[in-house]
């Protein structure tokens, strides 16, 4: 009984920690700073969302009560929800980008799906979209995880609201 309880607490703890990290990161995505000069200029942030991955510039918790600005990618790699990040460069440079740091958030994931609520441009209707590639940020981001058949863990859809 003690062993079963320890395993179950460990499984739940991994999901809880992963959900908290995702909620903080997704909730911390903010619109491009006011006064940015043109699209693609230093300081503008573009959110590139697909159904199976999400890349954005955001604040990464350091674990010490502070955050650092980072280029962040969330995706599924070999049945693991992975966070890849590099420090965000504010300047335009020709120096090679540093190798990304990879952190496993949740293991044993069979399927990952992102969806984006909003309208990337004024001429499109608002709704859930499987893709988002815009300097505007969506109103909501949904994260859906499915575990392998036989895995007892369950993940309710996580829906986060980026800063507007």
PyMOL commands that place a pseudoatom at each C-alpha (Angstrom):
pseudoatom trace, name=CA, resn=UNK, resi=1, chain=A, elem=C, hetatm=0, pos=[0.000, 0.000, 0.000]
pseudoatom trace, name=CA, resn=UNK, resi=2, chain=A, elem=C, hetatm=0, pos=[2.804, 2.425, 0.873]
pseudoatom trace, name=CA, resn=UNK, resi=3, chain=A, elem=C, hetatm=0, pos=[4.524, 1.764, -2.460]
pseudoatom trace, name=CA, resn=UNK, resi=4, chain=A, elem=C, hetatm=0, pos=[1.306, 2.253, -4.447]
pseudoatom trace, name=CA, resn=UNK, resi=5, chain=A, elem=C, hetatm=0, pos=[0.560, 5.475, -2.582]
pseudoatom trace, name=CA, resn=UNK, resi=6, chain=A, elem=C, hetatm=0, pos=[4.088, 6.788, -3.179]
pseudoatom trace, name=CA, resn=UNK, resi=7, chain=A, elem=C, hetatm=0, pos=[3.833, 6.056, -6.929]
pseudoatom trace, name=CA, resn=UNK, resi=8, chain=A, elem=C, hetatm=0, pos=[0.416, 7.744, -7.174]
pseudoatom trace, name=CA, resn=UNK, resi=9, chain=A, elem=C, hetatm=0, pos=[1.596, 10.835, -5.290]
pseudoatom trace, name=CA, resn=UNK, resi=10, chain=A, elem=C, hetatm=0, pos=[4.641, 11.018, -7.590]
pseudoatom trace, name=CA, resn=UNK, resi=11, chain=A, elem=C, hetatm=0, pos=[2.470, 10.806, -10.719]
pseudoatom trace, name=CA, resn=UNK, resi=12, chain=A, elem=C, hetatm=0, pos=[0.111, 13.495, -9.452]
pseudoatom trace, name=CA, resn=UNK, resi=13, chain=A, elem=C, hetatm=0, pos=[3.012, 15.692, -8.341]
pseudoatom trace, name=CA, resn=UNK, resi=14, chain=A, elem=C, hetatm=0, pos=[4.571, 15.616, -11.823]
pseudoatom trace, name=CA, resn=UNK, resi=15, chain=A, elem=C, hetatm=0, pos=[1.265, 16.664, -13.442]
pseudoatom trace, name=CA, resn=UNK, resi=16, chain=A, elem=C, hetatm=0, pos=[0.676, 19.391, -10.864]
pseudoatom trace, name=CA, resn=UNK, resi=17, chain=A, elem=C, hetatm=0, pos=[4.177, 20.817, -11.286]
pseudoatom trace, name=CA, resn=UNK, resi=18, chain=A, elem=C, hetatm=0, pos=[3.894, 20.690, -15.090]
pseudoatom trace, name=CA, resn=UNK, resi=19, chain=A, elem=C, hetatm=0, pos=[0.504, 22.417, -15.038]
pseudoatom trace, name=CA, resn=UNK, resi=20, chain=A, elem=C, hetatm=0, pos=[1.777, 25.189, -12.741]
pseudoatom trace, name=CA, resn=UNK, resi=21, chain=A, elem=C, hetatm=0, pos=[4.820, 25.862, -14.939]
pseudoatom trace, name=CA, resn=UNK, resi=22, chain=A, elem=C, hetatm=0, pos=[2.670, 25.936, -18.095]
pseudoatom trace, name=CA, resn=UNK, resi=23, chain=A, elem=C, hetatm=0, pos=[0.074, 28.244, -16.536]
pseudoatom trace, name=CA, resn=UNK, resi=24, chain=A, elem=C, hetatm=0, pos=[2.746, 30.706, -15.350]
pseudoatom trace, name=CA, resn=UNK, resi=25, chain=A, elem=C, hetatm=0, pos=[4.525, 30.742, -18.726]
pseudoatom trace, name=CA, resn=UNK, resi=26, chain=A, elem=C, hetatm=0, pos=[1.385, 30.961, -20.876]
pseudoatom trace, name=CA, resn=UNK, resi=27, chain=A, elem=C, hetatm=0, pos=[-0.205, 33.537, -18.589]
pseudoatom trace, name=CA, resn=UNK, resi=28, chain=A, elem=C, hetatm=0, pos=[2.986, 35.599, -18.810]
pseudoatom trace, name=CA, resn=UNK, resi=29, chain=A, elem=C, hetatm=0, pos=[2.936, 35.954, -22.588]
pseudoatom trace, name=CA, resn=UNK, resi=30, chain=A, elem=C, hetatm=0, pos=[2.347, 39.616, -23.311]
pseudoatom trace, name=CA, resn=UNK, resi=31, chain=A, elem=C, hetatm=0, pos=[1.639, 41.657, -26.408]
pseudoatom trace, name=CA, resn=UNK, resi=32, chain=A, elem=C, hetatm=0, pos=[4.479, 43.404, -28.218]
pseudoatom trace, name=CA, resn=UNK, resi=33, chain=A, elem=C, hetatm=0, pos=[5.588, 46.552, -26.434]
pseudoatom trace, name=CA, resn=UNK, resi=34, chain=A, elem=C, hetatm=0, pos=[3.786, 49.725, -27.445]
pseudoatom trace, name=CA, resn=UNK, resi=35, chain=A, elem=C, hetatm=0, pos=[5.839, 51.860, -29.768]
pseudoatom trace, name=CA, resn=UNK, resi=36, chain=A, elem=C, hetatm=0, pos=[7.709, 48.978, -31.418]
pseudoatom trace, name=CA, resn=UNK, resi=37, chain=A, elem=C, hetatm=0, pos=[8.965, 50.133, -34.770]
pseudoatom trace, name=CA, resn=UNK, resi=38, chain=A, elem=C, hetatm=0, pos=[7.620, 47.810, -37.451]
pseudoatom trace, name=CA, resn=UNK, resi=39, chain=A, elem=C, hetatm=0, pos=[7.097, 44.101, -37.455]
pseudoatom trace, name=CA, resn=UNK, resi=40, chain=A, elem=C, hetatm=0, pos=[10.134, 42.000, -36.779]
pseudoatom trace, name=CA, resn=UNK, resi=41, chain=A, elem=C, hetatm=0, pos=[11.999, 44.829, -35.063]
pseudoatom trace, name=CA, resn=UNK, resi=42, chain=A, elem=C, hetatm=0, pos=[13.916, 44.101, -31.882]
pseudoatom trace, name=CA, resn=UNK, resi=43, chain=A, elem=C, hetatm=0, pos=[11.449, 44.134, -29.013]
pseudoatom trace, name=CA, resn=UNK, resi=44, chain=A, elem=C, hetatm=0, pos=[8.479, 42.749, -30.934]
pseudoatom trace, name=CA, resn=UNK, resi=45, chain=A, elem=C, hetatm=0, pos=[7.281, 39.307, -30.026]
pseudoatom trace, name=CA, resn=UNK, resi=46, chain=A, elem=C, hetatm=0, pos=[5.663, 36.901, -32.430]
pseudoatom trace, name=CA, resn=UNK, resi=47, chain=A, elem=C, hetatm=0, pos=[3.737, 33.916, -31.185]
pseudoatom trace, name=CA, resn=UNK, resi=48, chain=A, elem=C, hetatm=0, pos=[4.102, 30.906, -33.480]
pseudoatom trace, name=CA, resn=UNK, resi=49, chain=A, elem=C, hetatm=0, pos=[1.577, 28.290, -32.478]
pseudoatom trace, name=CA, resn=UNK, resi=50, chain=A, elem=C, hetatm=0, pos=[0.848, 25.006, -34.188]
pseudoatom trace, name=CA, resn=UNK, resi=51, chain=A, elem=C, hetatm=0, pos=[-1.396, 22.206, -32.987]
pseudoatom trace, name=CA, resn=UNK, resi=52, chain=A, elem=C, hetatm=0, pos=[1.671, 20.261, -31.791]
pseudoatom trace, name=CA, resn=UNK, resi=53, chain=A, elem=C, hetatm=0, pos=[4.075, 23.031, -30.702]
pseudoatom trace, name=CA, resn=UNK, resi=54, chain=A, elem=C, hetatm=0, pos=[4.187, 26.591, -29.404]
pseudoatom trace, name=CA, resn=UNK, resi=55, chain=A, elem=C, hetatm=0, pos=[7.060, 29.088, -29.690]
pseudoatom trace, name=CA, resn=UNK, resi=56, chain=A, elem=C, hetatm=0, pos=[7.055, 32.533, -28.080]
pseudoatom trace, name=CA, resn=UNK, resi=57, chain=A, elem=C, hetatm=0, pos=[9.127, 35.044, -26.138]
pseudoatom trace, name=CA, resn=UNK, resi=58, chain=A, elem=C, hetatm=0, pos=[8.143, 35.007, -22.495]
pseudoatom trace, name=CA, resn=UNK, resi=59, chain=A, elem=C, hetatm=0, pos=[9.224, 35.108, -18.891]
pseudoatom trace, name=CA, resn=UNK, resi=60, chain=A, elem=C, hetatm=0, pos=[10.750, 31.875, -17.637]
pseudoatom trace, name=CA, resn=UNK, resi=61, chain=A, elem=C, hetatm=0, pos=[10.595, 31.308, -13.867]
pseudoatom trace, name=CA, resn=UNK, resi=62, chain=A, elem=C, hetatm=0, pos=[14.080, 30.903, -12.376]
pseudoatom trace, name=CA, resn=UNK, resi=63, chain=A, elem=C, hetatm=0, pos=[12.921, 29.144, -9.215]
pseudoatom trace, name=CA, resn=UNK, resi=64, chain=A, elem=C, hetatm=0, pos=[14.351, 31.977, -7.123]
pseudoatom trace, name=CA, resn=UNK, resi=65, chain=A, elem=C, hetatm=0, pos=[11.263, 34.194, -7.213]
pseudoatom trace, name=CA, resn=UNK, resi=66, chain=A, elem=C, hetatm=0, pos=[12.419, 36.004, -10.350]
pseudoatom trace, name=CA, resn=UNK, resi=67, chain=A, elem=C, hetatm=0, pos=[12.016, 35.485, -14.085]
pseudoatom trace, name=CA, resn=UNK, resi=68, chain=A, elem=C, hetatm=0, pos=[14.224, 35.834, -17.131]
pseudoatom trace, name=CA, resn=UNK, resi=69, chain=A, elem=C, hetatm=0, pos=[13.185, 36.720, -20.670]
pseudoatom trace, name=CA, resn=UNK, resi=70, chain=A, elem=C, hetatm=0, pos=[13.595, 33.709, -22.956]
pseudoatom trace, name=CA, resn=UNK, resi=71, chain=A, elem=C, hetatm=0, pos=[12.772, 32.328, -26.398]
pseudoatom trace, name=CA, resn=UNK, resi=72, chain=A, elem=C, hetatm=0, pos=[10.568, 29.392, -25.403]
pseudoatom trace, name=CA, resn=UNK, resi=73, chain=A, elem=C, hetatm=0, pos=[9.319, 26.366, -27.321]
pseudoatom trace, name=CA, resn=UNK, resi=74, chain=A, elem=C, hetatm=0, pos=[6.905, 23.761, -25.953]
pseudoatom trace, name=CA, resn=UNK, resi=75, chain=A, elem=C, hetatm=0, pos=[6.558, 20.490, -27.876]
pseudoatom trace, name=CA, resn=UNK, resi=76, chain=A, elem=C, hetatm=0, pos=[6.269, 16.720, -27.657]
pseudoatom trace, name=CA, resn=UNK, resi=77, chain=A, elem=C, hetatm=0, pos=[9.567, 14.826, -28.024]
pseudoatom trace, name=CA, resn=UNK, resi=78, chain=A, elem=C, hetatm=0, pos=[9.636, 11.037, -27.643]
pseudoatom trace, name=CA, resn=UNK, resi=79, chain=A, elem=C, hetatm=0, pos=[6.523, 10.917, -25.439]
pseudoatom trace, name=CA, resn=UNK, resi=80, chain=A, elem=C, hetatm=0, pos=[7.754, 13.794, -23.270]
pseudoatom trace, name=CA, resn=UNK, resi=81, chain=A, elem=C, hetatm=0, pos=[6.331, 17.300, -22.998]
pseudoatom trace, name=CA, resn=UNK, resi=82, chain=A, elem=C, hetatm=0, pos=[9.524, 19.321, -23.383]
pseudoatom trace, name=CA, resn=UNK, resi=83, chain=A, elem=C, hetatm=0, pos=[10.354, 22.952, -22.684]
pseudoatom trace, name=CA, resn=UNK, resi=84, chain=A, elem=C, hetatm=0, pos=[13.250, 24.271, -24.803]
pseudoatom trace, name=CA, resn=UNK, resi=85, chain=A, elem=C, hetatm=0, pos=[14.588, 27.742, -24.164]
pseudoatom trace, name=CA, resn=UNK, resi=86, chain=A, elem=C, hetatm=0, pos=[17.424, 30.122, -24.855]
pseudoatom trace, name=CA, resn=UNK, resi=87, chain=A, elem=C, hetatm=0, pos=[18.008, 33.548, -23.301]
pseudoatom trace, name=CA, resn=UNK, resi=88, chain=A, elem=C, hetatm=0, pos=[16.160, 36.193, -25.325]
pseudoatom trace, name=CA, resn=UNK, resi=89, chain=A, elem=C, hetatm=0, pos=[18.462, 38.568, -27.147]
pseudoatom trace, name=CA, resn=UNK, resi=90, chain=A, elem=C, hetatm=0, pos=[17.217, 42.131, -27.290]
pseudoatom trace, name=CA, resn=UNK, resi=91, chain=A, elem=C, hetatm=0, pos=[19.803, 43.192, -29.849]
pseudoatom trace, name=CA, resn=UNK, resi=92, chain=A, elem=C, hetatm=0, pos=[20.133, 42.172, -33.473]
pseudoatom trace, name=CA, resn=UNK, resi=93, chain=A, elem=C, hetatm=0, pos=[23.338, 40.165, -33.870]
pseudoatom trace, name=CA, resn=UNK, resi=94, chain=A, elem=C, hetatm=0, pos=[25.128, 37.882, -36.275]
pseudoatom trace, name=CA, resn=UNK, resi=95, chain=A, elem=C, hetatm=0, pos=[26.601, 35.789, -33.438]
pseudoatom trace, name=CA, resn=UNK, resi=96, chain=A, elem=C, hetatm=0, pos=[25.410, 32.185, -33.385]
pseudoatom trace, name=CA, resn=UNK, resi=97, chain=A, elem=C, hetatm=0, pos=[22.489, 31.461, -31.115]
pseudoatom trace, name=CA, resn=UNK, resi=98, chain=A, elem=C, hetatm=0, pos=[23.308, 29.483, -27.968]
pseudoatom trace, name=CA, resn=UNK, resi=99, chain=A, elem=C, hetatm=0, pos=[22.246, 25.840, -27.768]
pseudoatom trace, name=CA, resn=UNK, resi=100, chain=A, elem=C, hetatm=0, pos=[18.773, 25.569, -26.215]
pseudoatom trace, name=CA, resn=UNK, resi=101, chain=A, elem=C, hetatm=0, pos=[18.312, 24.182, -22.727]
pseudoatom trace, name=CA, resn=UNK, resi=102, chain=A, elem=C, hetatm=0, pos=[15.825, 21.293, -22.727]
pseudoatom trace, name=CA, resn=UNK, resi=103, chain=A, elem=C, hetatm=0, pos=[13.699, 20.431, -19.702]
pseudoatom trace, name=CA, resn=UNK, resi=104, chain=A, elem=C, hetatm=0, pos=[11.223, 17.562, -19.468]
pseudoatom trace, name=CA, resn=UNK, resi=105, chain=A, elem=C, hetatm=0, pos=[7.962, 18.762, -17.923]
pseudoatom trace, name=CA, resn=UNK, resi=106, chain=A, elem=C, hetatm=0, pos=[5.827, 15.601, -18.163]
pseudoatom trace, name=CA, resn=UNK, resi=107, chain=A, elem=C, hetatm=0, pos=[6.738, 12.106, -19.393]
pseudoatom trace, name=CA, resn=UNK, resi=108, chain=A, elem=C, hetatm=0, pos=[4.552, 9.396, -20.886]
pseudoatom trace, name=CA, resn=UNK, resi=109, chain=A, elem=C, hetatm=0, pos=[2.531, 11.752, -23.104]
pseudoatom trace, name=CA, resn=UNK, resi=110, chain=A, elem=C, hetatm=0, pos=[0.994, 10.036, -26.144]
pseudoatom trace, name=CA, resn=UNK, resi=111, chain=A, elem=C, hetatm=0, pos=[-0.524, 13.177, -27.718]
pseudoatom trace, name=CA, resn=UNK, resi=112, chain=A, elem=C, hetatm=0, pos=[-0.143, 16.946, -27.262]
pseudoatom trace, name=CA, resn=UNK, resi=113, chain=A, elem=C, hetatm=0, pos=[-2.521, 19.477, -28.753]
pseudoatom trace, name=CA, resn=UNK, resi=114, chain=A, elem=C, hetatm=0, pos=[-2.525, 23.272, -28.537]
pseudoatom trace, name=CA, resn=UNK, resi=115, chain=A, elem=C, hetatm=0, pos=[-5.473, 25.453, -29.614]
pseudoatom trace, name=CA, resn=UNK, resi=116, chain=A, elem=C, hetatm=0, pos=[-5.767, 29.244, -29.732]
pseudoatom trace, name=CA, resn=UNK, resi=117, chain=A, elem=C, hetatm=0, pos=[-8.927, 31.301, -29.073]
pseudoatom trace, name=CA, resn=UNK, resi=118, chain=A, elem=C, hetatm=0, pos=[-9.199, 34.619, -30.821]
pseudoatom trace, name=CA, resn=UNK, resi=119, chain=A, elem=C, hetatm=0, pos=[-8.762, 36.206, -34.206]
pseudoatom trace, name=CA, resn=UNK, resi=120, chain=A, elem=C, hetatm=0, pos=[-5.248, 36.752, -35.604]
pseudoatom trace, name=CA, resn=UNK, resi=121, chain=A, elem=C, hetatm=0, pos=[-6.544, 39.616, -37.781]
pseudoatom trace, name=CA, resn=UNK, resi=122, chain=A, elem=C, hetatm=0, pos=[-9.574, 41.900, -37.842]
pseudoatom trace, name=CA, resn=UNK, resi=123, chain=A, elem=C, hetatm=0, pos=[-11.054, 40.264, -40.945]
pseudoatom trace, name=CA, resn=UNK, resi=124, chain=A, elem=C, hetatm=0, pos=[-11.219, 36.750, -39.423]
pseudoatom trace, name=CA, resn=UNK, resi=125, chain=A, elem=C, hetatm=0, pos=[-13.906, 35.432, -37.051]
pseudoatom trace, name=CA, resn=UNK, resi=126, chain=A, elem=C, hetatm=0, pos=[-13.125, 34.671, -33.410]
pseudoatom trace, name=CA, resn=UNK, resi=127, chain=A, elem=C, hetatm=0, pos=[-12.924, 30.973, -32.508]
pseudoatom trace, name=CA, resn=UNK, resi=128, chain=A, elem=C, hetatm=0, pos=[-10.627, 28.086, -31.567]
pseudoatom trace, name=CA, resn=UNK, resi=129, chain=A, elem=C, hetatm=0, pos=[-7.821, 27.762, -34.100]
pseudoatom trace, name=CA, resn=UNK, resi=130, chain=A, elem=C, hetatm=0, pos=[-5.272, 24.979, -34.567]
pseudoatom trace, name=CA, resn=UNK, resi=131, chain=A, elem=C, hetatm=0, pos=[-2.621, 27.448, -35.722]
pseudoatom trace, name=CA, resn=UNK, resi=132, chain=A, elem=C, hetatm=0, pos=[-1.556, 30.944, -34.654]
pseudoatom trace, name=CA, resn=UNK, resi=133, chain=A, elem=C, hetatm=0, pos=[1.216, 32.869, -36.384]
pseudoatom trace, name=CA, resn=UNK, resi=134, chain=A, elem=C, hetatm=0, pos=[0.847, 36.517, -35.491]
pseudoatom trace, name=CA, resn=UNK, resi=135, chain=A, elem=C, hetatm=0, pos=[2.303, 39.471, -33.614]
pseudoatom trace, name=CA, resn=UNK, resi=136, chain=A, elem=C, hetatm=0, pos=[-1.105, 39.661, -31.884]
pseudoatom trace, name=CA, resn=UNK, resi=137, chain=A, elem=C, hetatm=0, pos=[-1.578, 37.196, -29.073]
pseudoatom trace, name=CA, resn=UNK, resi=138, chain=A, elem=C, hetatm=0, pos=[-4.640, 34.962, -28.693]
pseudoatom trace, name=CA, resn=UNK, resi=139, chain=A, elem=C, hetatm=0, pos=[-7.174, 35.598, -25.947]
pseudoatom trace, name=CA, resn=UNK, resi=140, chain=A, elem=C, hetatm=0, pos=[-6.780, 32.031, -24.656]
pseudoatom trace, name=CA, resn=UNK, resi=141, chain=A, elem=C, hetatm=0, pos=[-4.412, 29.100, -25.176]
pseudoatom trace, name=CA, resn=UNK, resi=142, chain=A, elem=C, hetatm=0, pos=[-5.605, 25.542, -24.557]
pseudoatom trace, name=CA, resn=UNK, resi=143, chain=A, elem=C, hetatm=0, pos=[-3.217, 22.670, -23.777]
pseudoatom trace, name=CA, resn=UNK, resi=144, chain=A, elem=C, hetatm=0, pos=[-4.577, 19.134, -24.150]
pseudoatom trace, name=CA, resn=UNK, resi=145, chain=A, elem=C, hetatm=0, pos=[-2.503, 16.100, -23.134]
pseudoatom trace, name=CA, resn=UNK, resi=146, chain=A, elem=C, hetatm=0, pos=[-3.442, 12.473, -23.719]
pseudoatom trace, name=CA, resn=UNK, resi=147, chain=A, elem=C, hetatm=0, pos=[-1.539, 9.677, -22.014]
pseudoatom trace, name=CA, resn=UNK, resi=148, chain=A, elem=C, hetatm=0, pos=[-0.880, 6.196, -23.362]
pseudoatom trace, name=CA, resn=UNK, resi=149, chain=A, elem=C, hetatm=0, pos=[-3.604, 3.559, -23.116]
pseudoatom trace, name=CA, resn=UNK, resi=150, chain=A, elem=C, hetatm=0, pos=[-3.516, 1.996, -19.675]
pseudoatom trace, name=CA, resn=UNK, resi=151, chain=A, elem=C, hetatm=0, pos=[-1.966, 5.076, -18.016]
pseudoatom trace, name=CA, resn=UNK, resi=152, chain=A, elem=C, hetatm=0, pos=[-4.195, 6.070, -15.073]
pseudoatom trace, name=CA, resn=UNK, resi=153, chain=A, elem=C, hetatm=0, pos=[-3.224, 9.727, -15.189]
pseudoatom trace, name=CA, resn=UNK, resi=154, chain=A, elem=C, hetatm=0, pos=[-5.765, 12.217, -16.519]
pseudoatom trace, name=CA, resn=UNK, resi=155, chain=A, elem=C, hetatm=0, pos=[-5.140, 15.787, -17.659]
pseudoatom trace, name=CA, resn=UNK, resi=156, chain=A, elem=C, hetatm=0, pos=[-8.087, 18.168, -17.843]
pseudoatom trace, name=CA, resn=UNK, resi=157, chain=A, elem=C, hetatm=0, pos=[-7.643, 20.785, -20.554]
pseudoatom trace, name=CA, resn=UNK, resi=158, chain=A, elem=C, hetatm=0, pos=[-5.461, 23.600, -19.269]
pseudoatom trace, name=CA, resn=UNK, resi=159, chain=A, elem=C, hetatm=0, pos=[-6.709, 26.970, -20.528]
pseudoatom trace, name=CA, resn=UNK, resi=160, chain=A, elem=C, hetatm=0, pos=[-4.547, 30.025, -19.888]
pseudoatom trace, name=CA, resn=UNK, resi=161, chain=A, elem=C, hetatm=0, pos=[-5.161, 33.684, -20.673]
pseudoatom trace, name=CA, resn=UNK, resi=162, chain=A, elem=C, hetatm=0, pos=[-2.055, 35.565, -21.849]
pseudoatom trace, name=CA, resn=UNK, resi=163, chain=A, elem=C, hetatm=0, pos=[-1.671, 39.183, -20.683]
pseudoatom trace, name=CA, resn=UNK, resi=164, chain=A, elem=C, hetatm=0, pos=[-3.688, 41.505, -22.903]
for i in range(1, 164): cmd.bond("trace and resi %d" % i, "trace and resi %d" % (i + 1))
show_as sticks, trace
zoom trace
